[in-house]
């Protein structure tokens, strides 16, 4: 772990451009949060998060940076500078009108006030760019980093923002950290139901993007904050392994697949699941889990049967089915690449019209998949033999 004494050297090595930021900044500016944590852990460069005791737009203007996005309510902006993205934010104080609500923000307080609003001590450190030898660590984040502990800064942390509990699982899975005793008690008392399903789903997706996604979901389940479906975590683990294989990599969005298998996409209790089911049925949504179970139970006798079963099916369903045991879908990855040497124009020229063209092409493709139509002439003959 990097010591505070070697901080300026580590900072210069990981973020050499920040010396130029300090040289033009009209207000005090600090590297904060995860960037400092990762630097202290010896992980080198992370996302560049800068807190400004002033107006971030003034810093962006001084840098000549291009604004990518800005949120005036929270005093945050993302800018492009020298081809790199920087996250700029005004220091702020937050107040919560009720548990789980978005905060009311007061912009521009001293940096130590800003650090007091953060989630865990390990994320509540800052390095002033004007004096990189000075580490601001008002809550002993360094000590918790050395001990591998997650510790909240105040007891209302998970009341004000329960999504911090999901973040705790994310950090614990990523770094191997454990919540200290009081923090774990507060975690287990967190109420994710006080935030919107959309915010929960967004935070769960962040967790699901982690290499240790399934471990993070296991922690949430252990803390009593989510209730995966029976066997869901093991299914999610198989999905994760499947998507790590070259054959299936990139077939679907990994977070979606992991969360769908685990059964914790946007709901956190059986009551919410029960309430969501009629709404899904009313919209005509197919249940990917049930559809995947059907495919996993299928035993196609020929390639054409398997291709017909998988044709037009949502890739998410296919991944879930393969992870559930539909080994024939490995062959389907090749079957889907099989094409014909004839087209609809060939059948039209031969006298077919309307639906007969589609039936003919489908029959020819099925025959080719099953090894019975290797040549163009074979395919054309089979297509023309179909009822008109």
C-alpha positions in Angstrom: 0.0 0.0 0.0 1.2 3.5 -0.9 2.1 5.6 2.1 1.2 9.2 2.4 4.9 10.0 2.3 5.2 8.6 -1.2 1.9 10.0 -2.3 3.2 12.8 -4.5 5.4 10.4 -6.4 2.6 8.0 -6.9 0.3 10.8 -8.0 2.7 12.1 -10.5 3.3 8.6 -12.0 -0.4 7.8 -12.3 -1.8 11.2 -13.1 1.0 13.4 -14.6 -1.6 15.7 -16.2 -2.9 16.9 -12.8 0.1 19.2 -12.4 -1.2 21.2 -15.4 -4.7 21.2 -13.8 -3.2 22.6 -10.6 -1.3 25.3 -12.5 -4.4 26.9 -14.0 -7.2 26.1 -11.4 -8.9 29.3 -10.3 -10.1 27.5 -7.1 -8.7 24.8 -4.8 -9.1 21.4 -6.5 -8.7 17.9 -5.1 -8.4 14.4 -6.3 -11.0 12.5 -4.4 -12.8 9.3 -3.7 -12.0 6.1 -5.5 -9.1 7.6 -7.3 -7.3 8.3 -4.0 -8.3 4.9 -2.6 -6.9 3.0 -5.6 -3.7 5.1 -5.5 -3.3 4.2 -1.8 -3.8 0.6 -2.6 -1.1 0.7 -5.2 -3.5 0.1 -8.1 -2.4 3.1 -10.0 -4.6 5.1 -12.3 -8.4 5.1 -11.9 -11.2 7.4 -13.0 -10.2 11.1 -12.6 -12.6 12.5 -10.0 -11.9 16.1 -9.0 -13.7 18.2 -6.4 -13.5 21.9 -6.7 -14.1 24.4 -3.9 -15.8 26.7 -6.3 -17.3 26.5 -9.8 -16.3 23.4 -11.8 -17.3 25.3 -15.0 -14.6 27.9 -14.2 -12.0 25.1 -14.0 -13.3 23.6 -17.3 -12.9 27.0 -18.9 -9.4 27.5 -17.5 -8.4 24.1 -18.9 -10.1 24.7 -22.3 -12.0 21.5 -21.8 -15.1 20.4 -23.8 -18.2 19.7 -21.7 -19.6 16.2 -22.3 -22.4 16.4 -19.7 -23.4 18.7 -16.9 -25.9 18.4 -14.0 -26.3 21.9 -12.4 -28.5 20.5 -9.5 -25.5 18.5 -8.2 -22.7 20.8 -9.4 -21.2 18.0 -11.5 -19.9 17.8 -15.0 -17.9 15.5 -17.3 -15.4 17.1 -19.6 -13.1 16.0 -22.3 -9.6 17.4 -21.9 -6.6 16.3 -24.1 -8.6 13.2 -25.1 -9.3 12.1 -21.5 -12.5 12.3 -19.5 -12.4 14.2 -16.2 -15.3 14.2 -13.7 -15.5 17.6 -12.1 -17.8 18.3 -9.1 -18.3 21.2 -6.8 -17.7 20.3 -3.1 -21.1 20.0 -1.5 -23.2 19.4 1.6 -26.2 17.1 1.4 -29.5 17.0 3.3 -32.1 14.2 2.9 -35.8 15.1 3.3 -36.7 11.5 3.9 -34.9 8.1 3.7 -33.9 7.1 0.2 -34.7 10.5 -1.3 -32.3 12.3 -3.6 -30.5 14.9 -1.5 -30.9 18.6 -1.4 -27.5 20.0 -2.3 -25.6 23.0 -1.1 -22.6 23.7 -3.3 -19.2 25.1 -2.4 -18.5 24.2 1.3 -14.9 23.3 2.4 -13.5 20.0 1.2 -13.8 18.5 4.7 -17.5 19.1 4.7 -17.7 17.3 1.3 -15.8 14.3 2.6 -18.2 14.0 5.5 -21.1 13.2 3.1 -19.3 10.2 1.5 -20.2 6.6 1.9 -17.2 4.9 3.5 -14.0 6.0 5.2 -11.9 4.5 2.4 -13.6 6.8 -0.1 -13.4 9.9 2.1 -9.8 10.9 1.4 -8.6 13.7 -0.8 -5.3 15.0 -2.2 -5.0 18.8 -2.8 -3.4 19.2 -6.3 -1.7 22.3 -5.0 0.1 20.3 -2.3 0.1 16.6 -3.2 2.2 15.7 -0.2 -0.8 16.5 2.0 -3.4 13.7 2.3 -6.7 14.7 3.8 -7.9 11.7 5.7 -10.3 12.9 8.4 -11.9 9.5 9.1 -8.8 7.3 9.1 -9.5 5.7 5.7 -5.8 4.7 5.5 -6.2 2.5 8.6 -9.3 0.9 7.3 -7.6 0.2 3.9 -4.7 -1.5 5.7 -7.2 -3.6 7.7 -9.4 -4.4 4.7 -12.5 -2.8 6.4 -15.6 -1.0 5.1 -16.7 1.6 7.7 -19.5 4.1 7.3 -18.8 7.6 8.3 -22.1 8.1 10.2 -24.9 5.8 11.4 -27.6 7.3 9.0 -25.5 6.5 6.0 -27.7 3.6 4.7 -30.9 5.4 5.8 -30.1 8.5 3.8 -29.0 6.4 0.8 -29.7 2.7 1.0 -28.1 2.1 -2.4 -24.8 2.5 -0.5 -25.5 -1.0 0.8 -25.2 -2.3 -2.8 -22.0 -0.3 -3.1 -20.7 -2.0 0.0 -21.2 -5.4 -1.7 -19.4 -4.1 -4.8 -16.4 -2.9 -2.9 -16.3 -6.0 -0.7 -16.4 -8.3 -3.8 -13.8 -6.2 -5.7 -11.2 -5.7 -2.9 -12.0 -8.5 -0.5 -13.0 -6.0 2.1 -15.3 -6.8 5.0 -17.7 -4.5 6.8 -16.7 -3.7 10.3 -19.1 -4.8 13.0 -21.2 -1.7 13.4 -21.3 -1.1 9.7 -22.5 -4.7 9.1 -25.3 -4.2 11.6 -26.4 -1.1 9.8 -26.2 -2.9 6.5 -28.5 -5.6 7.6 -31.0 -3.0 8.7 -30.9 -1.1 5.4 -34.2 -0.7 3.5 -33.7 -0.9 -0.2 -37.4 -0.5 -0.6 -37.2 3.2 0.3 -35.5 4.0 -3.1 -37.1 3.6 -6.5 -36.7 0.4 -8.4 -34.9 2.3 -11.1 -32.2 3.5 -8.7 -31.9 0.0 -7.2 -31.6 -1.6 -10.7 -28.9 1.0 -11.7 -26.8 0.2 -8.7 -27.3 -3.6 -9.1 -26.1 -3.2 -12.7 -23.0 -1.5 -11.5 -22.4 -4.4 -9.2 -23.1 -6.9 -12.0 -20.4 -5.3 -14.1 -17.8 -6.3 -11.5 -15.5 -9.3 -12.0 -16.8 -10.5 -8.6 -20.5 -9.8 -9.5 -21.9 -13.1 -8.1 -19.9 -12.8 -4.9 -21.4 -9.3 -4.5 -24.9 -10.7 -4.9 -24.1 -13.5 -2.4 -23.2 -10.8 0.1 -26.4 -8.9 -0.5 -28.3 -12.1 0.0 -26.4 -12.9 3.2 -27.2 -9.4 4.6 -30.9 -10.0 3.8 -31.1 -7.2 1.3 -32.1 -9.2 -1.8 -33.8 -12.6 -2.2 -32.5 -14.4 -5.2 -34.7 -17.1 -6.7 -34.0 -20.6 -5.6 -30.8 -21.7 -7.2 -30.4 -18.3 -8.8 -26.9 -17.5 -7.5 -25.5 -20.8 -8.8 -27.3 -20.2 -12.1 -25.8 -16.7 -12.3 -22.3 -18.2 -11.6 -22.8 -20.5 -14.6 -24.0 -17.7 -16.8 -20.9 -15.7 -15.8 -18.6 -18.6 -16.6 -20.4 -19.1 -19.9 -20.0 -15.5 -21.0 -16.3 -15.7 -20.2 -15.8 -18.5 -22.8 -14.8 -17.4 -26.2 -17.8 -19.1 -27.9 -20.4 -17.1 -26.0 -18.5 -13.9 -25.2 -20.4 -10.8 -26.3 -23.7 -12.7 -27.0 -25.6 -10.6 -24.4 -25.1 -7.8 -21.9 -23.3 -9.6 -19.0 -25.0 -7.6 -16.2 -28.4 -8.3 -17.6 -27.7 -12.0 -17.9 -26.3 -12.3 -14.4 -29.1 -10.4 -12.7 -31.8 -12.2 -14.7 -30.4 -15.6 -13.7 -30.1 -14.6 -10.1 -33.6 -13.1 -10.1 -32.7 -9.7 -8.6 -32.9 -7.3 -11.6 -35.2 -4.6 -10.2 -37.1 -6.1 -7.2 -35.9 -7.0 -3.8 -38.7 -9.0 -2.1 -41.2 -11.7 -2.9 -44.0 -9.1 -2.5 -42.5 -6.9 -5.2 -41.9 -9.9 -7.5 -45.6 -10.9 -7.1 -46.7 -7.3 -7.8 -44.5 -7.1 -10.9 -45.8 -10.3 -12.5 -49.3 -9.0 -13.4 -47.8 -5.9 -14.9 -45.5 -7.9 -17.1 -48.3 -10.2 -18.2 -50.4 -7.1 -19.0 -47.6 -5.8 -21.2 -47.3 -9.2 -22.9 -43.7 -9.7 -21.7 -42.4 -13.2 -22.0 -40.8 -14.7 -18.9 -37.2 -15.3 -20.0 -36.6 -17.7 -17.1 -39.6 -19.9 -18.1 -38.7 -19.8 -21.7 -35.1 -20.7 -20.9 -36.3 -23.7 -18.9 -38.3 -24.9 -21.9 -35.2 -24.8 -24.1 -33.0 -26.4 -21.5 -35.5 -29.3 -21.4 -35.6 -29.7 -25.2 -33.7 -32.5 -26.9 -33.7 -31.8 -30.6 -33.1 -34.9 -32.7 -31.6 -33.0 -35.6 -29.9 -29.7 -36.2 -32.9 -28.4 -38.1 -35.1 -29.0 -35.0 -32.6 -27.2 -32.7 -32.3 -24.3 -35.2 -36.0 -23.9 -35.3 -36.3 -23.9 -31.6 -33.7 -21.2 -31.2 -34.6 -19.1 -34.2 -35.8 -15.6 -33.2 -35.4 -16.3 -29.5 -34.0 -13.4 -27.4 -30.2 -14.0 -26.9 -30.7 -13.5 -23.2 -33.0 -16.5 -23.1 -30.5 -18.6 -25.1 -27.7 -17.8 -22.7 -29.9 -18.6 -19.7 -30.9 -21.9 -21.3 -27.3 -22.9 -22.1 -26.2 -22.1 -18.6 -29.1 -24.3 -17.4 -27.9 -27.3 -19.4 -29.0 -26.9 -23.0 -25.6 -28.1 -24.4 -27.1 -28.4 -27.9 -27.0 -24.6 -28.1 -23.2 -24.8 -28.5 -23.9 -26.5 -31.8 -26.5 -23.8 -32.6 -23.8 -21.2 -32.6 -22.5 -23.0 -35.8 -26.0 -23.8 -37.2 -27.0 -20.1 -37.3 -24.1 -19.4 -39.7 -25.4 -21.9 -42.2 -26.8 -20.2 -45.3 -28.3 -21.2 -48.7 -26.9 -20.9 -52.1 -30.4 -20.1 -53.4 -32.5 -17.0 -52.8 -36.2 -16.0 -53.1 -35.4 -14.6 -56.5 -34.4 -18.1 -57.7 -37.7 -19.5 -56.5 -39.7 -16.7 -58.1 -37.9 -17.4 -61.4 -38.9 -21.0 -61.0 -42.6 -20.1 -60.7 -43.1 -19.9 -56.9 -45.0 -17.0 -55.4 -46.2 -15.7 -52.0 -45.9 -17.9 -48.9 -44.6 -20.8 -51.0 -41.3 -19.0 -51.4 -40.8 -18.9 -47.6 -41.8 -22.5 -47.2 -39.4 -23.6 -49.9 -36.5 -21.6 -48.4 -37.2 -23.0 -45.0 -37.3 -26.6 -46.2 -34.1 -26.2 -48.1 -32.3 -24.7 -45.1 -33.6 -27.5 -42.8 -32.3 -30.0 -45.3 -28.9 -28.3 -45.5 -28.6 -28.2 -41.7 -29.3 -31.9 -41.6 -26.7 -32.6 -44.2 -29.1 -33.5 -47.0 -28.7 -30.5 -49.4 -25.0 -29.8 -49.9 -25.3 -28.2 -53.3 -27.2 -25.4 -54.9 -29.1 -27.9 -57.1 -30.1 -30.0 -54.1 -31.4 -26.9 -52.3 -33.4 -25.7 -55.3 -34.9 -29.2 -55.9 -36.0 -29.4 -52.2 -37.5 -25.9 -52.2 -39.5 -26.6 -55.4 -40.8 -29.9 -54.0 -42.7 -28.1 -51.2 -46.5 -27.7 -51.4 -47.6 -24.6 -53.2 
